Amino acid sequence: MPGPDAARAAAILADLGPLLPSLASPALVVDLAAVDHNIAAVLRRCGDGLGSRAADRWRPHVKTLKTAALVRRLWAAGVTRCKCATLDELQMLLETAAEDGREDSLDVLLAYPLHEAAFRVARRLLAAHPAARVQLLADSPAHALAMDGWARTAAAPLDLHLDVDLGMARTGSPPSVWREAIADLASLSRLRVAGLHGYEGHLAWSQTREAAVAYDQLCDLAAAVACIGTDPLELVTSGTHSFSAALDHPRLNGGPWRHRISPGTVVLSDLRSEPAADLLDLRQAAYVLARVISRGSDRVTLDAGSKAIAPDRPAPNCRLPAWPGLVPLSPSEEHLPLRREHGALPDLGAAVLLVPDHVCTTVNLYRECLLLGRNEAPVRAVIGASGHRLYFAPDGQDTSA
Ligand SMILES: Cc1ncc(COP(=O)(O)O)c(C=O)c1O
C-alpha cells in the first residue's frame, strides 16, 4: 500500500502528464493546496488562545520561497509580516506589494547585517516604497552607531532590531554587550530600537531546555532595553527547528513585548523538518521533477544532481515517495545515481518526483517553478529572488551618493 505522499506524488505526476513532452527536467513543482494547508497549520499552532490574531505571531522567513506568487499565498492568509535576508528578497517583496497596492500592510525585517553599500541600496528601496515598513538589523553597538551615521539624511527614523547572539556564534552580539551599550544606543538619532532578533538556529527541536535558557536571556535583555525602545518592543526568534518551544515559553508569551516566530521552511516542508511536519501535519509542497537518463541492472541515474536539489546536504539528500526501494547515492553536479534495494526500476526516460532534504537551498537553484492548483491549469511562476545579483543597483549605477 503506498503512503499518502506516494499517492500525492502519483497524482501530481498524473496532473503533469500532458505537459511532460514540453517540460524540462530537473524542474521545481509546487503543490499550492499543500502550501495553503501548511500556512493554515502554522496559524493554528500560533493561534492557540489568540483567535484571529494568530497571524500576528508569525514573521515567516521568505528565503524559503523567494517567489512573489508564493508570498501572495501568505498575504491571502493574513500574514503580512515577514523576514528576509537578501536585497533581492527585499526588492521582490516591495515590488510585489506595490503591484498589489498593499505596501501599507507590508512589514519586513531585513534580518541580515548590512555593510555600507548594501545599507544605501536598502535605503533607496525604502525611499521608493515609503508606505511599507522595513526594519533593519544591527550586528553590534558599533554597527548601530555606524548605521546611524549612514542614515544621517533620513527624513524619518529607521526601525532597528538588535541582533542578539544566543549561542549560535554566527552574527549579533551577546546580551551582555548590548546591555553595556544601552547609553550609546539611547544616543542614536536616525535609528529607533524597535526589537530584538534572537535566532537560535544552533538548537535542535529536542533541545527545549537550552532554548528556554536562551529565551530567558532574551527576555532579560528586553526588560533592560525597554527604556530606550519602542513600546512594545518586538522579540523575533525561531525557525522551523525550534518555533514550538518558543511559542510555549511563558515569558516570551507574557511579557510587555510582542513575540514573533520566524519559520519559513514550514510553508513548503522538506525532509529535515520532520519534527515540525509531524507536529503540524505538514504536507510536502515542493518537489523536483527529474527523469531517468541511465539504467543499469540495479541502478538508475536521474538528471538531478547537486545543481538541482539540496546541494548543501549529504547523501541521501532527497527521497522518492513513489519509489521507496530506490536509495539516492552521492550526486555529482548533473547526475543523481540511485541504488535499487528492492522493487522495480523506473524505465529510461521515466519522470519521477523527489522530495528535497533541504527545500530552501533547492528553490534557490531555480529561475522558475510550476505552480499546481486544484482544478486549475498549472501556472509558471518566476522565482525572482533566487541566485545573487551582480550590481547593487540596476545597470551598475553608483549608489554611493
Ligand atoms: C535569521 C533566520 N531566521 C529564521 C530562519 C528560519 O528558517 P527555517 O524555517 O528555514 O528554519 C533562519 C534559517 O536559516 C534564519 O537564518
The ligand as an SDF file (V2000), in Angstrom:
LIG
                    3D

 16 16  0  0  0  0  0  0  0  0999 V2000
   17.8060   34.5380   10.7050 C   0  0  0  0  0  0  0  0  0  0  0  0
   16.9370   33.3540   10.4070 C   0  0  0  0  0  0  0  0  0  0  0  0
   15.6520   33.4060   10.7870 N   0  0  0  0  0  0  0  0  0  0  0  0
   14.8120   32.3880   10.5720 C   0  0  0  0  0  0  0  0  0  0  0  0
   15.2450   31.2410    9.9480 C   0  0  0  0  0  0  0  0  0  0  0  0
   14.2350   30.1520    9.8180 C   0  0  0  0  0  0  0  0  0  0  0  0
   14.2310   29.4080    8.7510 O   0  0  0  0  0  0  0  0  0  0  0  0
   13.7130   27.9100    8.6650 P   0  0  0  0  0  0  0  0  0  0  0  0
   12.2520   27.9700    8.7410 O   0  0  0  0  0  0  0  0  0  0  0  0
   14.2290   27.5340    7.3340 O   0  0  0  0  0  0  0  0  0  0  0  0
   14.2920   27.1240    9.7950 O   0  0  0  0  0  0  0  0  0  0  0  0
   16.5820   31.1360    9.5230 C   0  0  0  0  0  0  0  0  0  0  0  0
   17.1020   29.9470    8.8500 C   0  0  0  0  0  0  0  0  0  0  0  0
   18.2030   29.8240    8.3950 O   0  0  0  0  0  0  0  0  0  0  0  0
   17.4520   32.2370    9.7670 C   0  0  0  0  0  0  0  0  0  0  0  0
   18.7510   32.2170    9.4020 O   0  0  0  0  0  0  0  0  0  0  0  0
  1  2  1  0
  2  3  1  0
  2 15  2  0
  3  4  2  0
  4  5  1  0
  5  6  1  0
  5 12  2  0
  6  7  1  0
  7  8  1  0
  8  9  2  0
  8 10  1  0
  8 11  1  0
 12 13  1  0
 12 15  1  0
 13 14  2  0
 15 16  1  0
M  END
$$$$
